[in-house]
Every structure is written in C-alpha cells, then in structure tokens.
Amino acid sequence: MQVTDTKIDGVKIIQPKVFGDARGFFLETFEKRRYQEMLDIDLDFVQDNHSRSSRGVLRGLHFQKDKSSGQTSACSAW
C-alpha cells in the first residue's frame, strides 16, 4: 500500500497493492493494523460502502459540521 499526502490538510491518497494475472486481480481494501501503522491513527472503522455510477456521473463526499465523521473513498475506472 502506498500513502501520498495531498495539498488538503488531513487528506491522503491510499493506493493498495494490486495482485493480478490473466484470471483477474485481488487487492486488500482494508486491514485495520496496516492502516493504523501507515497513517499513525487510532482507527475504529465501522462501515465500508461501494457504489458504481453511470458514465458521466460525478460523485462527491458530503461533510456535516455537527455530526462529522472520517471517510474513505475509492475511485475505480472502467
């Protein structure tokens, strides 16, 4: 897994290692110990969502000031 800082404070790009061959691919999307070590945070991860949108659809993250929460987001291209 590779972690890259961004210009936005607290936002990082996390690129998992992908293992692939002619049959397809496998990647580990989340492993608590690894995230805690690489990001140096105490993590209580309780939900993971996956969404696929039609071509041309742009999705965004929603922020709530009163009920804030940490979020992970994965982007895939077909």
PyMOL Python script that loads the backbone (N, CA, C, O; Angstrom):
from pymol import cmd

cmd.read_pdbstr("""\
ATOM      1  N   MET A   1       0.846  -1.169   0.000  1.00  0.00           N
ATOM      2  CA  MET A   1       0.000   0.000   0.000  1.00  0.00           C
ATOM      3  C   MET A   1       0.893   1.234   0.000  1.00  0.00           C
ATOM      4  O   MET A   1       1.886   1.297   0.725  1.00  0.00           O
ATOM      5  N   GLN A   2       0.529   2.204  -0.816  1.00  0.00           N
ATOM      6  CA  GLN A   2       1.284   3.454  -0.886  1.00  0.00           C
ATOM      7  C   GLN A   2       0.387   4.590  -0.403  1.00  0.00           C
ATOM      8  O   GLN A   2      -0.762   4.695  -0.831  1.00  0.00           O
ATOM      9  N   VAL A   3       0.899   5.435   0.481  1.00  0.00           N
ATOM     10  CA  VAL A   3       0.158   6.565   1.022  1.00  0.00           C
ATOM     11  C   VAL A   3       0.822   7.851   0.546  1.00  0.00           C
ATOM     12  O   VAL A   3       2.028   8.031   0.711  1.00  0.00           O
ATOM     13  N   THR A   4       0.026   8.749  -0.049  1.00  0.00           N
ATOM     14  CA  THR A   4       0.532  10.012  -0.578  1.00  0.00           C
ATOM     15  C   THR A   4      -0.220  11.169   0.064  1.00  0.00           C
ATOM     16  O   THR A   4      -1.451  11.167   0.086  1.00  0.00           O
ATOM     17  N   ASP A   5       0.501  12.155   0.587  1.00  0.00           N
ATOM     18  CA  ASP A   5      -0.131  13.356   1.128  1.00  0.00           C
ATOM     19  C   ASP A   5      -0.681  14.205  -0.011  1.00  0.00           C
ATOM     20  O   ASP A   5      -0.205  14.122  -1.143  1.00  0.00           O
ATOM     21  N   THR A   6      -1.684  15.021   0.295  1.00  0.00           N
ATOM     22  CA  THR A   6      -2.252  15.943  -0.690  1.00  0.00           C
ATOM     23  C   THR A   6      -2.106  17.370  -0.178  1.00  0.00           C
ATOM     24  O   THR A   6      -1.611  17.590   0.927  1.00  0.00           O
ATOM     25  N   LYS A   7      -2.533  18.328  -0.975  1.00  0.00           N
ATOM     26  CA  LYS A   7      -2.484  19.730  -0.570  1.00  0.00           C
ATOM     27  C   LYS A   7      -3.552  20.057   0.471  1.00  0.00           C
ATOM     28  O   LYS A   7      -3.491  21.103   1.118  1.00  0.00           O
ATOM     29  N   ILE A   8      -4.532  19.164   0.635  1.00  0.00           N
ATOM     30  CA  ILE A   8      -5.606  19.376   1.605  1.00  0.00           C
ATOM     31  C   ILE A   8      -5.202  18.728   2.927  1.00  0.00           C
ATOM     32  O   ILE A   8      -4.917  17.532   2.979  1.00  0.00           O
ATOM     33  N   ASP A   9      -5.179  19.523   3.991  1.00  0.00           N
ATOM     34  CA  ASP A   9      -4.755  19.033   5.302  1.00  0.00           C
ATOM     35  C   ASP A   9      -5.615  17.853   5.751  1.00  0.00           C
ATOM     36  O   ASP A   9      -6.842  17.947   5.776  1.00  0.00           O
ATOM     37  N   GLY A  10      -4.970  16.748   6.102  1.00  0.00           N
ATOM     38  CA  GLY A  10      -5.676  15.576   6.591  1.00  0.00           C
ATOM     39  C   GLY A  10      -6.178  14.624   5.524  1.00  0.00           C
ATOM     40  O   GLY A  10      -6.690  13.552   5.847  1.00  0.00           O
ATOM     41  N   VAL A  11      -6.041  14.993   4.255  1.00  0.00           N
ATOM     42  CA  VAL A  11      -6.495  14.131   3.152  1.00  0.00           C
ATOM     43  C   VAL A  11      -5.289  13.432   2.543  1.00  0.00           C
ATOM     44  O   VAL A  11      -4.294  14.071   2.201  1.00  0.00           O
ATOM     45  N   LYS A  12      -5.387  12.122   2.411  1.00  0.00           N
ATOM     46  CA  LYS A  12      -4.302  11.324   1.845  1.00  0.00           C
ATOM     47  C   LYS A  12      -4.849  10.441   0.736  1.00  0.00           C
ATOM     48  O   LYS A  12      -6.020  10.059   0.758  1.00  0.00           O
ATOM     49  N   ILE A  13      -4.009  10.119  -0.224  1.00  0.00           N
ATOM     50  CA  ILE A  13      -4.356   9.161  -1.269  1.00  0.00           C
ATOM     51  C   ILE A  13      -3.730   7.833  -0.879  1.00  0.00           C
ATOM     52  O   ILE A  13      -2.520   7.744  -0.672  1.00  0.00           O
ATOM     53  N   ILE A  14      -4.558   6.804  -0.781  1.00  0.00           N
ATOM     54  CA  ILE A  14      -4.095   5.470  -0.401  1.00  0.00           C
ATOM     55  C   ILE A  14      -4.269   4.556  -1.603  1.00  0.00           C
ATOM     56  O   ILE A  14      -5.388   4.326  -2.062  1.00  0.00           O
ATOM     57  N   GLN A  15      -3.160   4.039  -2.106  1.00  0.00           N
ATOM     58  CA  GLN A  15      -3.188   3.154  -3.268  1.00  0.00           C
ATOM     59  C   GLN A  15      -2.804   1.745  -2.829  1.00  0.00           C
ATOM     60  O   GLN A  15      -1.653   1.496  -2.468  1.00  0.00           O
ATOM     61  N   PRO A  16      -3.769   0.820  -2.860  1.00  0.00           N
ATOM     62  CA  PRO A  16      -3.459  -0.550  -2.455  1.00  0.00           C
ATOM     63  C   PRO A  16      -2.620  -1.263  -3.504  1.00  0.00           C
ATOM     64  O   PRO A  16      -2.636  -0.903  -4.681  1.00  0.00           O
ATOM     65  N   LYS A  17      -1.894  -2.270  -3.065  1.00  0.00           N
ATOM     66  CA  LYS A  17      -1.122  -3.089  -3.994  1.00  0.00           C
ATOM     67  C   LYS A  17      -2.085  -4.071  -4.666  1.00  0.00           C
ATOM     68  O   LYS A  17      -2.849  -4.761  -3.992  1.00  0.00           O
ATOM     69  N   VAL A  18      -2.040  -4.125  -5.991  1.00  0.00           N
ATOM     70  CA  VAL A  18      -2.930  -4.994  -6.762  1.00  0.00           C
ATOM     71  C   VAL A  18      -2.130  -6.184  -7.277  1.00  0.00           C
ATOM     72  O   VAL A  18      -1.077  -6.020  -7.891  1.00  0.00           O
ATOM     73  N   PHE A  19      -2.639  -7.374  -7.020  1.00  0.00           N
ATOM     74  CA  PHE A  19      -2.024  -8.607  -7.496  1.00  0.00           C
ATOM     75  C   PHE A  19      -2.910  -9.141  -8.616  1.00  0.00           C
ATOM     76  O   PHE A  19      -4.053  -9.527  -8.374  1.00  0.00           O
ATOM     77  N   GLY A  20      -2.385  -9.164  -9.848  1.00  0.00           N
ATOM     78  CA  GLY A  20      -3.216  -9.587 -10.963  1.00  0.00           C
ATOM     79  C   GLY A  20      -2.516 -10.526 -11.923  1.00  0.00           C
ATOM     80  O   GLY A  20      -1.289 -10.578 -11.996  1.00  0.00           O
ATOM     81  N   ASP A  21      -3.326 -11.260 -12.651  1.00  0.00           N
ATOM     82  CA  ASP A  21      -2.844 -12.130 -13.722  1.00  0.00           C
ATOM     83  C   ASP A  21      -3.980 -12.291 -14.737  1.00  0.00           C
ATOM     84  O   ASP A  21      -4.953 -11.539 -14.696  1.00  0.00           O
ATOM     85  N   ALA A  22      -3.867 -13.255 -15.638  1.00  0.00           N
ATOM     86  CA  ALA A  22      -4.852 -13.436 -16.704  1.00  0.00           C
ATOM     87  C   ALA A  22      -6.258 -13.735 -16.168  1.00  0.00           C
ATOM     88  O   ALA A  22      -7.245 -13.503 -16.866  1.00  0.00           O
ATOM     89  N   ARG A  23      -6.355 -14.242 -14.952  1.00  0.00           N
ATOM     90  CA  ARG A  23      -7.656 -14.594 -14.376  1.00  0.00           C
ATOM     91  C   ARG A  23      -8.403 -13.404 -13.797  1.00  0.00           C
ATOM     92  O   ARG A  23      -9.624 -13.447 -13.645  1.00  0.00           O
ATOM     93  N   GLY A  24      -7.676 -12.343 -13.473  1.00  0.00           N
ATOM     94  CA  GLY A  24      -8.286 -11.180 -12.837  1.00  0.00           C
ATOM     95  C   GLY A  24      -7.323 -10.550 -11.859  1.00  0.00           C
ATOM     96  O   GLY A  24      -6.112 -10.554 -12.082  1.00  0.00           O
ATOM     97  N   PHE A  25      -7.854 -10.004 -10.765  1.00  0.00           N
ATOM     98  CA  PHE A  25      -6.981  -9.355  -9.787  1.00  0.00           C
ATOM     99  C   PHE A  25      -7.541  -9.502  -8.380  1.00  0.00           C
ATOM    100  O   PHE A  25      -8.705  -9.850  -8.183  1.00  0.00           O
ATOM    101  N   PHE A  26      -6.679  -9.227  -7.411  1.00  0.00           N
ATOM    102  CA  PHE A  26      -7.041  -9.214  -5.998  1.00  0.00           C
ATOM    103  C   PHE A  26      -6.347  -8.029  -5.356  1.00  0.00           C
ATOM    104  O   PHE A  26      -5.190  -7.739  -5.661  1.00  0.00           O
ATOM    105  N   LEU A  27      -7.053  -7.344  -4.467  1.00  0.00           N
ATOM    106  CA  LEU A  27      -6.427  -6.296  -3.677  1.00  0.00           C
ATOM    107  C   LEU A  27      -7.088  -6.250  -2.313  1.00  0.00           C
ATOM    108  O   LEU A  27      -8.276  -6.538  -2.172  1.00  0.00           O
ATOM    109  N   GLU A  28      -6.314  -5.889  -1.326  1.00  0.00           N
ATOM    110  CA  GLU A  28      -6.824  -5.737   0.031  1.00  0.00           C
ATOM    111  C   GLU A  28      -7.287  -4.302   0.182  1.00  0.00           C
ATOM    112  O   GLU A  28      -6.477  -3.378   0.105  1.00  0.00           O
ATOM    113  N   THR A  29      -8.592  -4.099   0.399  1.00  0.00           N
ATOM    114  CA  THR A  29      -9.112  -2.740   0.507  1.00  0.00           C
ATOM    115  C   THR A  29      -8.964  -2.155   1.904  1.00  0.00           C
ATOM    116  O   THR A  29      -8.868  -0.938   2.061  1.00  0.00           O
ATOM    117  N   PHE A  30      -8.944  -3.015   2.921  1.00  0.00           N
ATOM    118  CA  PHE A  30      -8.816  -2.500   4.280  1.00  0.00           C
ATOM    119  C   PHE A  30      -8.262  -3.573   5.204  1.00  0.00           C
ATOM    120  O   PHE A  30      -8.680  -4.730   5.147  1.00  0.00           O
ATOM    121  N   GLU A  31      -7.332  -3.189   6.047  1.00  0.00           N
ATOM    122  CA  GLU A  31      -6.797  -4.050   7.101  1.00  0.00           C
ATOM    123  C   GLU A  31      -6.408  -3.113   8.242  1.00  0.00           C
ATOM    124  O   GLU A  31      -5.467  -2.329   8.121  1.00  0.00           O
ATOM    125  N   LYS A  32      -7.134  -3.202   9.339  1.00  0.00           N
ATOM    126  CA  LYS A  32      -7.035  -2.228  10.430  1.00  0.00           C
ATOM    127  C   LYS A  32      -5.606  -1.967  10.893  1.00  0.00           C
ATOM    128  O   LYS A  32      -5.190  -0.812  10.976  1.00  0.00           O
ATOM    129  N   ARG A  33      -4.850  -3.015  11.197  1.00  0.00           N
ATOM    130  CA  ARG A  33      -3.489  -2.840  11.712  1.00  0.00           C
ATOM    131  C   ARG A  33      -2.612  -2.068  10.725  1.00  0.00           C
ATOM    132  O   ARG A  33      -1.861  -1.177  11.121  1.00  0.00           O
ATOM    133  N   ARG A  34      -2.707  -2.409   9.456  1.00  0.00           N
ATOM    134  CA  ARG A  34      -1.889  -1.748   8.431  1.00  0.00           C
ATOM    135  C   ARG A  34      -2.243  -0.258   8.326  1.00  0.00           C
ATOM    136  O   ARG A  34      -1.354   0.590   8.245  1.00  0.00           O
ATOM    137  N   TYR A  35      -3.540   0.053   8.326  1.00  0.00           N
ATOM    138  CA  TYR A  35      -3.951   1.458   8.266  1.00  0.00           C
ATOM    139  C   TYR A  35      -3.456   2.221   9.488  1.00  0.00           C
ATOM    140  O   TYR A  35      -2.962   3.342   9.359  1.00  0.00           O
ATOM    141  N   GLN A  36      -3.583   1.626  10.670  1.00  0.00           N
ATOM    142  CA  GLN A  36      -3.130   2.302  11.882  1.00  0.00           C
ATOM    143  C   GLN A  36      -1.633   2.579  11.835  1.00  0.00           C
ATOM    144  O   GLN A  36      -1.193   3.659  12.228  1.00  0.00           O
ATOM    145  N   GLU A  37      -0.849   1.622  11.362  1.00  0.00           N
ATOM    146  CA  GLU A  37       0.603   1.798  11.295  1.00  0.00           C
ATOM    147  C   GLU A  37       1.003   2.822  10.232  1.00  0.00           C
ATOM    148  O   GLU A  37       1.836   3.688  10.500  1.00  0.00           O
ATOM    149  N   MET A  38       0.434   2.737   9.053  1.00  0.00           N
ATOM    150  CA  MET A  38       0.852   3.619   7.958  1.00  0.00           C
ATOM    151  C   MET A  38       0.338   5.045   8.116  1.00  0.00           C
ATOM    152  O   MET A  38       0.997   5.994   7.691  1.00  0.00           O
ATOM    153  N   LEU A  39      -0.840   5.201   8.727  1.00  0.00           N
ATOM    154  CA  LEU A  39      -1.419   6.533   8.872  1.00  0.00           C
ATOM    155  C   LEU A  39      -1.211   7.119  10.260  1.00  0.00           C
ATOM    156  O   LEU A  39      -1.525   8.286  10.495  1.00  0.00           O
ATOM    157  N   ASP A  40      -0.679   6.311  11.188  1.00  0.00           N
ATOM    158  CA  ASP A  40      -0.425   6.739  12.560  1.00  0.00           C
ATOM    159  C   ASP A  40      -1.682   7.324  13.206  1.00  0.00           C
ATOM    160  O   ASP A  40      -1.661   8.428  13.748  1.00  0.00           O
ATOM    161  N   ILE A  41      -2.784   6.556  13.137  1.00  0.00           N
ATOM    162  CA  ILE A  41      -4.044   6.986  13.735  1.00  0.00           C
ATOM    163  C   ILE A  41      -4.662   5.817  14.503  1.00  0.00           C
ATOM    164  O   ILE A  41      -4.406   4.651  14.205  1.00  0.00           O
ATOM    165  N   ASP A  42      -5.483   6.160  15.500  1.00  0.00           N
ATOM    166  CA  ASP A  42      -6.274   5.153  16.199  1.00  0.00           C
ATOM    167  C   ASP A  42      -7.574   5.016  15.424  1.00  0.00           C
ATOM    168  O   ASP A  42      -8.327   5.983  15.307  1.00  0.00           O
ATOM    169  N   LEU A  43      -7.843   3.860  14.905  1.00  0.00           N
ATOM    170  CA  LEU A  43      -8.916   3.676  13.943  1.00  0.00           C
ATOM    171  C   LEU A  43     -10.021   2.782  14.475  1.00  0.00           C
ATOM    172  O   LEU A  43      -9.758   1.690  14.978  1.00  0.00           O
ATOM    173  N   ASP A  44     -11.259   3.248  14.363  1.00  0.00           N
ATOM    174  CA  ASP A  44     -12.431   2.448  14.691  1.00  0.00           C
ATOM    175  C   ASP A  44     -13.320   2.454  13.453  1.00  0.00           C
ATOM    176  O   ASP A  44     -14.287   3.211  13.373  1.00  0.00           O
ATOM    177  N   PHE A  45     -12.988   1.616  12.506  1.00  0.00           N
ATOM    178  CA  PHE A  45     -13.645   1.569  11.200  1.00  0.00           C
ATOM    179  C   PHE A  45     -14.889   0.705  11.307  1.00  0.00           C
ATOM    180  O   PHE A  45     -14.793  -0.467  11.672  1.00  0.00           O
ATOM    181  N   VAL A  46     -16.063   1.264  10.995  1.00  0.00           N
ATOM    182  CA  VAL A  46     -17.302   0.519  11.208  1.00  0.00           C
ATOM    183  C   VAL A  46     -18.160   0.338   9.957  1.00  0.00           C
ATOM    184  O   VAL A  46     -19.119  -0.432   9.994  1.00  0.00           O
ATOM    185  N   GLN A  47     -17.854   1.011   8.864  1.00  0.00           N
ATOM    186  CA  GLN A  47     -18.694   0.897   7.673  1.00  0.00           C
ATOM    187  C   GLN A  47     -17.861   1.080   6.416  1.00  0.00           C
ATOM    188  O   GLN A  47     -16.956   1.914   6.375  1.00  0.00           O
ATOM    189  N   ASP A  48     -18.174   0.288   5.379  1.00  0.00           N
ATOM    190  CA  ASP A  48     -17.500   0.379   4.087  1.00  0.00           C
ATOM    191  C   ASP A  48     -18.564   0.273   3.005  1.00  0.00           C
ATOM    192  O   ASP A  48     -19.313  -0.703   2.969  1.00  0.00           O
ATOM    193  N   ASN A  49     -18.641   1.252   2.133  1.00  0.00           N
ATOM    194  CA  ASN A  49     -19.632   1.254   1.058  1.00  0.00           C
ATOM    195  C   ASN A  49     -18.944   1.214  -0.294  1.00  0.00           C
ATOM    196  O   ASN A  49     -17.813   1.679  -0.436  1.00  0.00           O
ATOM    197  N   HIS A  50     -19.620   0.664  -1.277  1.00  0.00           N
ATOM    198  CA  HIS A  50     -19.112   0.636  -2.647  1.00  0.00           C
ATOM    199  C   HIS A  50     -20.257   1.046  -3.557  1.00  0.00           C
ATOM    200  O   HIS A  50     -21.372   0.540  -3.429  1.00  0.00           O
ATOM    201  N   SER A  51     -19.983   1.960  -4.473  1.00  0.00           N
ATOM    202  CA  SER A  51     -21.004   2.462  -5.380  1.00  0.00           C
ATOM    203  C   SER A  51     -20.439   2.514  -6.789  1.00  0.00           C
ATOM    204  O   SER A  51     -19.271   2.854  -6.982  1.00  0.00           O
ATOM    205  N   ARG A  52     -21.258   2.180  -7.766  1.00  0.00           N
ATOM    206  CA  ARG A  52     -20.848   2.311  -9.162  1.00  0.00           C
ATOM    207  C   ARG A  52     -21.841   3.227  -9.851  1.00  0.00           C
ATOM    208  O   ARG A  52     -23.050   3.008  -9.779  1.00  0.00           O
ATOM    209  N   SER A  53     -21.333   4.251 -10.518  1.00  0.00           N
ATOM    210  CA  SER A  53     -22.179   5.227 -11.197  1.00  0.00           C
ATOM    211  C   SER A  53     -22.070   5.066 -12.703  1.00  0.00           C
ATOM    212  O   SER A  53     -21.092   4.522 -13.217  1.00  0.00           O
ATOM    213  N   SER A  54     -23.079   5.543 -13.394  1.00  0.00           N
ATOM    214  CA  SER A  54     -23.077   5.507 -14.855  1.00  0.00           C
ATOM    215  C   SER A  54     -22.046   6.477 -15.405  1.00  0.00           C
ATOM    216  O   SER A  54     -21.610   7.394 -14.710  1.00  0.00           O
ATOM    217  N   ARG A  55     -21.658   6.269 -16.658  1.00  0.00           N
ATOM    218  CA  ARG A  55     -20.697   7.147 -17.330  1.00  0.00           C
ATOM    219  C   ARG A  55     -21.173   8.603 -17.261  1.00  0.00           C
ATOM    220  O   ARG A  55     -22.343   8.898 -17.505  1.00  0.00           O
ATOM    221  N   GLY A  56     -20.255   9.497 -16.927  1.00  0.00           N
ATOM    222  CA  GLY A  56     -20.555  10.922 -16.877  1.00  0.00           C
ATOM    223  C   GLY A  56     -21.056  11.416 -15.522  1.00  0.00           C
ATOM    224  O   GLY A  56     -21.233  12.620 -15.336  1.00  0.00           O
ATOM    225  N   VAL A  57     -21.286  10.516 -14.583  1.00  0.00           N
ATOM    226  CA  VAL A  57     -21.767  10.905 -13.256  1.00  0.00           C
ATOM    227  C   VAL A  57     -20.563  11.238 -12.377  1.00  0.00           C
ATOM    228  O   VAL A  57     -19.590  10.485 -12.337  1.00  0.00           O
ATOM    229  N   LEU A  58     -20.630  12.350 -11.684  1.00  0.00           N
ATOM    230  CA  LEU A  58     -19.573  12.769 -10.765  1.00  0.00           C
ATOM    231  C   LEU A  58     -20.117  12.684  -9.346  1.00  0.00           C
ATOM    232  O   LEU A  58     -21.129  13.305  -9.024  1.00  0.00           O
ATOM    233  N   ARG A  59     -19.452  11.926  -8.514  1.00  0.00           N
ATOM    234  CA  ARG A  59     -19.879  11.786  -7.119  1.00  0.00           C
ATOM    235  C   ARG A  59     -18.959  12.611  -6.231  1.00  0.00           C
ATOM    236  O   ARG A  59     -17.814  12.886  -6.589  1.00  0.00           O
ATOM    237  N   GLY A  60     -19.466  12.996  -5.086  1.00  0.00           N
ATOM    238  CA  GLY A  60     -18.666  13.765  -4.144  1.00  0.00           C
ATOM    239  C   GLY A  60     -18.837  13.252  -2.733  1.00  0.00           C
ATOM    240  O   GLY A  60     -19.713  12.432  -2.460  1.00  0.00           O
ATOM    241  N   LEU A  61     -17.998  13.736  -1.841  1.00  0.00           N
ATOM    242  CA  LEU A  61     -18.121  13.428  -0.420  1.00  0.00           C
ATOM    243  C   LEU A  61     -18.938  14.526   0.236  1.00  0.00           C
ATOM    244  O   LEU A  61     -18.836  15.693  -0.142  1.00  0.00           O
ATOM    245  N   HIS A  62     -19.741  14.159   1.208  1.00  0.00           N
ATOM    246  CA  HIS A  62     -20.589  15.117   1.904  1.00  0.00           C
ATOM    247  C   HIS A  62     -20.031  15.342   3.305  1.00  0.00           C
ATOM    248  O   HIS A  62     -19.663  14.395   3.999  1.00  0.00           O
ATOM    249  N   PHE A  63     -19.974  16.598   3.707  1.00  0.00           N
ATOM    250  CA  PHE A  63     -19.431  16.949   5.016  1.00  0.00           C
ATOM    251  C   PHE A  63     -20.546  17.481   5.904  1.00  0.00           C
ATOM    252  O   PHE A  63     -21.357  18.294   5.461  1.00  0.00           O
ATOM    253  N   GLN A  64     -20.592  17.031   7.150  1.00  0.00           N
ATOM    254  CA  GLN A  64     -21.535  17.537   8.138  1.00  0.00           C
ATOM    255  C   GLN A  64     -20.733  18.094   9.303  1.00  0.00           C
ATOM    256  O   GLN A  64     -19.983  17.370   9.958  1.00  0.00           O
ATOM    257  N   LYS A  65     -20.897  19.368   9.552  1.00  0.00           N
ATOM    258  CA  LYS A  65     -20.131  20.003  10.621  1.00  0.00           C
ATOM    259  C   LYS A  65     -20.555  19.505  12.008  1.00  0.00           C
ATOM    260  O   LYS A  65     -19.701  19.234  12.853  1.00  0.00           O
ATOM    261  N   ASP A  66     -21.858  19.384  12.248  1.00  0.00           N
ATOM    262  CA  ASP A  66     -22.345  18.989  13.568  1.00  0.00           C
ATOM    263  C   ASP A  66     -22.145  17.504  13.862  1.00  0.00           C
ATOM    264  O   ASP A  66     -21.910  17.134  15.012  1.00  0.00           O
ATOM    265  N   LYS A  67     -22.235  16.651  12.848  1.00  0.00           N
ATOM    266  CA  LYS A  67     -22.071  15.205  13.027  1.00  0.00           C
ATOM    267  C   LYS A  67     -20.969  14.710  12.096  1.00  0.00           C
ATOM    268  O   LYS A  67     -21.204  13.876  11.222  1.00  0.00           O
ATOM    269  N   SER A  68     -19.772  15.233  12.297  1.00  0.00           N
ATOM    270  CA  SER A  68     -18.671  14.895  11.394  1.00  0.00           C
ATOM    271  C   SER A  68     -18.230  13.449  11.583  1.00  0.00           C
ATOM    272  O   SER A  68     -18.410  12.859  12.648  1.00  0.00           O
ATOM    273  N   SER A  69     -17.650  12.897  10.525  1.00  0.00           N
ATOM    274  CA  SER A  69     -17.125  11.531  10.574  1.00  0.00           C
ATOM    275  C   SER A  69     -15.981  11.413   9.582  1.00  0.00           C
ATOM    276  O   SER A  69     -15.956  12.105   8.564  1.00  0.00           O
ATOM    277  N   GLY A  70     -15.034  10.532   9.886  1.00  0.00           N
ATOM    278  CA  GLY A  70     -13.966  10.250   8.941  1.00  0.00           C
ATOM    279  C   GLY A  70     -14.511   9.389   7.814  1.00  0.00           C
ATOM    280  O   GLY A  70     -15.396   8.563   8.042  1.00  0.00           O
ATOM    281  N   GLN A  71     -14.004   9.565   6.616  1.00  0.00           N
ATOM    282  CA  GLN A  71     -14.499   8.799   5.478  1.00  0.00           C
ATOM    283  C   GLN A  71     -13.348   8.304   4.623  1.00  0.00           C
ATOM    284  O   GLN A  71     -12.311   8.958   4.505  1.00  0.00           O
ATOM    285  N   THR A  72     -13.549   7.140   4.033  1.00  0.00           N
ATOM    286  CA  THR A  72     -12.647   6.671   2.988  1.00  0.00           C
ATOM    287  C   THR A  72     -13.442   6.645   1.699  1.00  0.00           C
ATOM    288  O   THR A  72     -14.655   6.436   1.718  1.00  0.00           O
ATOM    289  N   SER A  73     -12.777   6.852   0.596  1.00  0.00           N
ATOM    290  CA  SER A  73     -13.435   6.840  -0.704  1.00  0.00           C
ATOM    291  C   SER A  73     -12.541   6.121  -1.693  1.00  0.00           C
ATOM    292  O   SER A  73     -11.333   6.352  -1.726  1.00  0.00           O
ATOM    293  N   ALA A  74     -13.128   5.253  -2.497  1.00  0.00           N
ATOM    294  CA  ALA A  74     -12.378   4.525  -3.524  1.00  0.00           C
ATOM    295  C   ALA A  74     -12.897   4.929  -4.892  1.00  0.00           C
ATOM    296  O   ALA A  74     -14.107   5.031  -5.096  1.00  0.00           O
ATOM    297  N   CYS A  75     -11.994   5.156  -5.822  1.00  0.00           N
ATOM    298  CA  CYS A  75     -12.377   5.521  -7.184  1.00  0.00           C
ATOM    299  C   CYS A  75     -11.912   4.438  -8.143  1.00  0.00           C
ATOM    300  O   CYS A  75     -10.758   4.013  -8.099  1.00  0.00           O
ATOM    301  N   SER A  76     -12.808   3.996  -9.005  1.00  0.00           N
ATOM    302  CA  SER A  76     -12.494   2.964  -9.992  1.00  0.00           C
ATOM    303  C   SER A  76     -12.840   3.476 -11.375  1.00  0.00           C
ATOM    304  O   SER A  76     -13.780   4.254 -11.538  1.00  0.00           O
ATOM    305  N   ALA A  77     -12.092   3.045 -12.362  1.00  0.00           N
ATOM    306  CA  ALA A  77     -12.384   3.421 -13.750  1.00  0.00           C
ATOM    307  C   ALA A  77     -12.546   2.160 -14.577  1.00  0.00           C
ATOM    308  O   ALA A  77     -11.775   1.211 -14.432  1.00  0.00           O
ATOM    309  N   TRP A  78     -13.538   2.150 -15.435  1.00  0.00           N
ATOM    310  CA  TRP A  78     -13.753   1.024 -16.337  1.00  0.00           C
ATOM    311  C   TRP A  78     -13.434   1.439 -17.737  1.00  0.00           C
ATOM    312  O   TRP A  78     -13.549   0.633 -18.661  1.00  0.00           O
TER     313      TRP A  78
END
""", "prot")
cmd.dss("prot")
cmd.show_as("cartoon", "prot")
cmd.util.cbc("prot")
cmd.orient("prot")
